Amino acid sequence: MGNTPPIFAQAADKALSYVAFEKVAGNSLAVVVPKDSAIQNIQQLKGKRIAVQKGSSAHELLAKTLEKAGLEWSEIQAIWLPPADARAAFDKKAIDAWAIWDPFLGAAEFDSKVKVLIESSDFPQTYSFYIGNPEFIQKHPDSPGKFIQALNASDQWILKNQAVALDIYQKSTGLKPEVAKIAFERRLKPSPVQPLTTEVIKAQQNIADLFQQVQLIPKTISVQKHIWSPAATH
């Protein structure tokens, strides 16, 4: 999952363990506006209707964008919509901007209907996470390590079989071949999966602290307390 869902889950006292992380390609998330929009910079988002999936990685991107622009959440109109509904609203110009990720971003770009206002590469490295059930991990302590090993074996296979991998990705998602190609080619290659490092934990904690500061979550949470460690299973 993206970096934001586990933070909301922690804030809701859900049991989870961060098992591993993967780097996110810098141009796979963006805040976009219609191609003919008069909005030219992020400061001009003030007072605008911005669609975003609540609790998603795009939610975090929008939070960082507002912070960078010197805007408060109260100074925009956040429209909480899942990607399909947001795309429909975007096409009808019922919203002014959209915070979104691939492959939905790639689809909108392919249709030549968007102008990228800011993307995740304009900020420090972001991450996606693999989350485990603590109770399951306790009963099966070797499972996270095996899971990570299998993911990295798959990653190596993708590197050696990119045409086949792209075909599998396109067919499994049902995306247009051209859109699947955009999202697939943005994927980091290689894209290793590994247990969380101090740097990654700190980055995730910074997001949690920002969310608490702007009252997107009701309390302070500790990411460190929910980290699975390979050493803990031996």
C-alpha positions in Angstrom: 0.0 0.0 0.0 1.0 3.7 -0.2 2.5 5.5 2.7 -0.7 7.1 4.0 -3.1 4.2 4.6 -1.1 2.6 7.5 -0.9 6.0 9.2 -4.7 6.3 9.2 -4.9 2.7 10.3 -2.6 3.3 13.2 -4.5 6.3 14.2 -7.6 4.1 14.3 -5.8 1.6 16.6 -5.7 -1.1 13.9 -3.2 -3.9 14.5 -0.5 -3.9 11.8 3.2 -4.4 11.3 5.4 -2.7 8.7 7.1 -5.6 7.0 9.0 -4.0 4.1 9.2 -1.0 1.9 9.7 -0.2 -1.8 10.7 3.1 -3.3 8.0 5.0 -5.3 8.9 6.4 -8.7 9.1 10.1 -8.5 6.7 10.8 -11.4 4.0 8.3 -10.5 1.9 10.7 -8.3 0.9 14.2 -9.2 -1.5 17.0 -8.6 -3.0 17.8 -12.0 -5.4 20.4 -13.5 -7.2 20.4 -16.8 -5.0 21.2 -19.7 -6.7 24.5 -20.4 -6.8 25.6 -16.7 -5.8 29.1 -15.7 -4.1 27.6 -12.6 -0.3 27.9 -13.2 1.2 27.2 -9.7 0.3 25.5 -6.4 -0.4 28.8 -4.7 -3.3 29.3 -7.0 -5.0 26.2 -5.5 -6.3 28.5 -2.8 -10.1 28.2 -2.7 -10.2 25.5 -5.4 -12.0 22.2 -5.4 -9.4 19.4 -5.3 -10.4 15.8 -5.6 -8.4 13.2 -3.7 -8.9 9.7 -2.3 -9.0 10.0 1.4 -6.3 8.0 3.2 -4.3 7.4 0.0 -0.8 8.2 -1.0 -2.2 11.1 -3.0 -3.7 12.4 0.2 -0.2 12.8 1.6 1.0 14.4 -1.6 -1.7 16.9 -1.4 -0.8 17.6 2.2 2.8 18.3 1.3 1.7 20.4 -1.7 -0.4 22.6 0.5 2.4 23.0 3.0 4.8 23.9 0.2 2.3 26.5 -1.1 1.8 27.9 2.4 -1.9 27.0 2.4 -4.1 25.4 5.1 -6.6 22.6 4.4 -9.3 25.1 5.3 -8.2 27.2 2.4 -9.1 24.6 -0.2 -12.2 22.5 -0.9 -11.2 18.9 -0.5 -13.5 16.7 -2.5 -13.1 13.1 -1.2 -13.5 10.8 -4.3 -12.1 7.5 -5.4 -10.2 7.6 -8.7 -13.0 6.5 -11.0 -15.4 9.1 -9.6 -12.7 11.8 -9.5 -11.8 11.2 -13.2 -15.5 11.6 -14.1 -15.7 14.8 -12.1 -12.4 16.0 -13.7 -13.6 15.4 -17.2 -16.8 17.3 -16.5 -14.7 20.1 -14.9 -16.8 19.7 -11.7 -13.4 20.0 -9.8 -10.5 22.3 -10.3 -7.6 19.9 -9.6 -6.9 16.3 -8.8 -4.3 14.5 -6.7 -3.8 11.1 -8.2 -1.4 8.2 -8.8 -0.6 5.7 -11.6 -2.1 4.1 -13.5 -5.0 6.7 -13.2 -2.4 9.5 -13.7 -1.0 7.8 -16.8 -4.5 7.3 -18.2 -5.3 11.0 -17.8 -2.0 12.0 -19.4 -2.5 9.6 -22.3 -5.9 11.2 -23.0 -4.0 14.6 -23.1 -6.5 16.1 -20.6 -4.1 17.2 -17.8 -1.4 19.6 -16.9 0.9 18.5 -14.1 1.1 21.1 -11.4 3.5 19.3 -9.1 4.6 15.7 -8.8 6.1 13.5 -6.1 9.6 14.0 -7.5 9.4 17.6 -6.3 9.6 16.3 -2.7 12.0 13.9 -0.9 11.8 10.2 -1.8 8.5 8.5 -0.9 7.8 4.9 -0.2 5.1 2.2 -0.5 4.8 -0.4 2.2 4.1 -4.1 2.7 2.0 -4.6 5.8 1.5 -7.7 7.9 -1.0 -8.9 10.5 1.0 -9.0 13.8 -0.9 -12.0 15.1 -0.2 -14.0 11.9 3.5 -13.0 12.0 3.8 -14.2 15.6 2.4 -17.6 14.6 4.4 -17.8 11.4 7.7 -15.9 12.2 9.4 -17.0 9.0 6.6 -15.7 6.7 7.8 -12.1 6.3 11.3 -13.1 5.2 9.9 -15.6 2.7 7.4 -13.0 1.4 10.2 -10.5 0.8 12.3 -13.1 -0.8 9.5 -14.0 -3.2 8.8 -10.4 -4.1 12.5 -9.8 -4.9 12.6 -13.0 -7.0 9.6 -11.6 -8.9 11.3 -8.3 -9.4 14.3 -9.9 -10.9 12.1 -11.9 -13.2 10.4 -8.7 -14.4 13.8 -7.2 -15.2 14.6 -10.2 -17.4 11.1 -10.6 -19.0 9.8 -7.1 -19.4 7.7 -7.6 -22.5 5.9 -10.6 -20.8 5.6 -8.8 -17.5 4.0 -5.8 -19.3 1.5 -8.1 -21.0 0.6 -9.7 -17.7 0.2 -6.3 -16.0 -2.0 -5.0 -18.9 -4.3 -8.0 -18.9 -4.6 -8.3 -15.1 -5.5 -4.6 -14.7 -7.6 -4.3 -17.9 -5.9 -1.0 -18.7 -5.5 0.2 -22.3 -2.1 -1.2 -23.5 -0.8 2.3 -24.0 -1.8 3.3 -20.4 -0.4 0.1 -19.0 2.9 0.8 -20.8 3.2 4.3 -19.2 2.6 3.0 -15.7 4.9 0.0 -16.2 7.7 2.0 -17.6 7.6 4.4 -14.7 8.2 1.6 -12.3 11.7 1.6 -10.9 13.9 -1.2 -12.4 15.0 -2.8 -10.2 12.6 -2.1 -7.5 13.9 -4.1 -4.5 11.7 -4.8 -1.4 13.5 -4.7 1.9 12.9 -4.3 5.7 12.5 -0.8 6.9 15.6 1.3 7.5 16.0 4.2 10.0 15.7 6.7 7.2 12.4 5.2 6.0 11.0 5.0 9.5 11.8 8.6 10.0 10.2 9.7 6.7 7.0 7.8 7.6 7.0 9.3 11.1 7.4 12.8 9.5 4.2 12.2 7.5 2.4 11.0 10.7 3.5 14.1 12.6 2.4 16.4 9.7 -1.0 14.7 9.6 -1.5 15.1 13.4 -0.3 18.7 13.1 -2.9 19.6 10.5 -5.5 17.5 12.3 -6.0 14.9 9.6 -5.5 12.2 12.4 -6.7 12.7 15.9 -3.5 11.8 17.8 0.2 11.4 17.7 1.3 7.9 16.7 4.6 6.0 16.7 5.7 4.3 13.5 8.7 2.6 15.2 6.4 0.6 17.6 4.9 -1.2 14.6 8.1 -2.2 12.7 8.7 -5.9 12.0 12.4 -6.7 12.4 14.1 -9.8 10.9 16.1 -10.1 14.1 12.9 -10.5 16.1 12.1 -13.8 14.4 15.5 -15.5 15.2 
